[in-house]
Amino acid sequence: MPNPTYEQVCGGDTGHAEVSQITFDPKIIPLKTILEVFFTVHNPTTLDRQGNDVGTQYRSVIFYRDDEQKAVAKQVIKEIAASKIWDGQIVTQLSPFKAFYKAEDYHQEYFKLHGRQPYCEMVIAPKVAKFREHFRNLLKDS
């Protein structure tokens, strides 16, 4: 289904996943580092769920753009699995990129605009704190 609404994706019948598209310059930050952040701040061991959010739209997935990105993702998954930082098997899927549909405007900068909302405080804020704790060196000086 091209360009589904948030409500359609939440229904779980579209085949889409809720994801973020990351645009980066590999000369500044390598894909491996981005994936290490990804595997630190979300749980890659729960099939079709993230916390209380359940359904295929919440699956752990990496959409790669080329064979090099796929190889890097496979290597990072292997390293994360070997490190045993997560209990359980990593279930993150690797899929070729096909299309990305931008969320509606009310989802843009959601945490920044709605940080006091219970979902943001209970789910997103701990992930942001975990990122800041483990990857402070990646933050811009501000």
C-alpha positions as CSV (number, residue, x, y, z in Angstrom):
1,M,0.0,0.0,0.0
2,P,1.6,3.3,-1.1
3,N,1.7,6.1,1.4
4,P,-0.4,4.6,4.2
5,T,-1.6,6.7,7.1
6,Y,-0.4,6.2,10.6
7,E,-3.7,4.7,11.6
8,Q,-3.5,2.2,8.7
9,V,0.1,1.1,9.7
10,C,-1.0,0.8,13.3
11,G,-3.7,-1.6,12.2
12,G,-1.0,-4.1,11.3
13,D,-2.5,-5.2,8.0
14,T,-0.4,-3.0,5.6
15,G,2.9,-4.9,5.9
16,H,4.7,-1.6,6.7
17,A,6.9,-1.1,9.7
18,E,7.2,2.0,11.8
19,V,10.8,3.1,11.1
20,S,13.1,6.1,11.0
21,Q,15.0,6.9,7.9
22,I,18.6,7.9,8.7
23,T,20.5,10.1,6.3
24,F,24.2,10.2,7.0
25,D,27.6,10.8,5.5
26,P,29.8,7.7,6.1
27,K,32.9,9.9,6.1
28,I,31.5,11.6,9.2
29,I,29.8,8.6,10.9
30,P,30.1,5.1,9.7
31,L,27.0,2.8,9.3
32,K,28.5,0.5,11.9
33,T,28.3,3.2,14.6
34,I,24.7,4.0,13.7
35,L,23.8,0.3,14.0
36,E,25.6,0.0,17.3
37,V,23.4,2.8,18.6
38,F,20.3,1.1,17.1
39,F,21.1,-2.2,18.9
40,T,21.8,-0.4,22.2
41,V,18.7,1.7,22.5
42,H,16.0,-0.8,21.3
43,N,15.4,-4.4,22.1
44,P,16.3,-6.5,19.1
45,T,15.2,-9.8,20.7
46,T,11.4,-9.4,20.8
47,L,9.6,-10.6,17.7
48,D,7.0,-8.1,16.3
49,R,7.1,-5.9,19.4
50,Q,8.8,-3.1,21.1
51,G,7.7,-2.8,24.8
52,N,3.9,-2.7,24.9
53,D,3.6,-2.0,21.2
54,V,2.8,-5.4,19.5
55,G,2.4,-6.3,15.8
56,T,4.5,-6.7,12.7
57,Q,4.5,-2.9,12.3
58,Y,6.8,-2.9,15.4
59,R,9.3,-5.5,14.2
60,S,13.0,-4.9,14.5
61,V,14.2,-4.4,10.9
62,I,17.0,-2.8,9.0
63,F,16.3,-1.8,5.4
64,Y,19.6,-1.8,3.6
65,R,20.3,0.1,0.3
66,D,23.2,-2.0,-1.1
67,D,25.2,-5.1,-0.5
68,E,27.8,-3.2,1.6
69,Q,25.1,-2.0,4.0
70,K,23.7,-5.5,4.2
71,A,27.2,-6.9,5.0
72,V,27.8,-4.3,7.7
73,A,24.4,-5.0,9.3
74,K,25.1,-8.8,9.3
75,Q,28.5,-8.2,10.9
76,V,27.1,-5.9,13.6
77,I,24.3,-8.4,14.4
78,K,26.9,-11.1,14.7
79,E,29.0,-9.0,17.1
80,I,25.9,-7.9,19.2
81,A,24.8,-11.5,19.5
82,A,28.3,-12.7,20.5
83,S,28.5,-9.9,23.1
84,K,25.4,-11.2,25.0
85,I,24.3,-7.7,25.9
86,W,20.7,-8.9,25.3
87,D,19.1,-12.0,26.7
88,G,17.6,-13.9,23.9
89,Q,18.2,-14.3,20.2
90,I,18.4,-11.3,17.9
91,V,15.4,-11.3,15.6
92,T,16.1,-8.1,13.6
93,Q,15.2,-8.6,10.0
94,L,17.4,-7.5,7.1
95,S,15.4,-6.4,4.1
96,P,16.2,-4.5,0.9
97,F,15.0,-0.9,0.9
98,K,12.0,-0.4,-1.4
99,A,10.3,2.8,-0.3
100,F,10.0,5.1,2.6
101,Y,6.8,7.0,3.4
102,K,7.2,10.0,5.6
103,A,4.8,10.2,8.6
104,E,2.2,12.9,8.9
105,D,3.3,16.3,10.1
106,Y,2.0,15.7,13.6
107,H,4.6,12.9,14.0
108,Q,7.5,15.1,13.1
109,E,9.7,16.1,16.1
110,Y,7.2,14.2,18.3
111,F,9.4,13.7,21.3
112,K,10.6,17.3,21.3
113,L,7.0,18.6,21.1
114,H,5.3,16.0,23.4
115,G,8.1,15.0,25.8
116,R,5.8,15.3,28.8
117,Q,3.2,12.8,27.4
118,P,3.2,9.5,29.4
119,Y,4.3,7.4,26.4
120,C,7.3,9.8,25.8
121,E,8.3,9.8,29.4
122,M,8.0,6.0,29.9
123,V,9.3,4.7,26.5
124,I,11.2,7.3,24.6
125,A,12.9,9.2,27.4
126,P,14.7,6.1,28.8
127,K,16.0,5.4,25.3
128,V,17.3,8.9,24.9
129,A,19.0,8.7,28.3
130,K,20.6,5.4,27.3
131,F,21.9,6.9,24.2
132,R,23.3,9.9,26.1
133,E,24.9,7.5,28.6
134,H,26.6,5.2,26.1
135,F,27.2,7.6,23.1
136,R,27.9,11.0,24.7
137,N,30.9,11.3,22.4
138,L,28.6,11.4,19.3
139,L,26.6,14.4,20.6
140,K,27.2,17.8,19.1
141,D,28.4,20.5,21.5
142,S,25.6,22.9,22.0
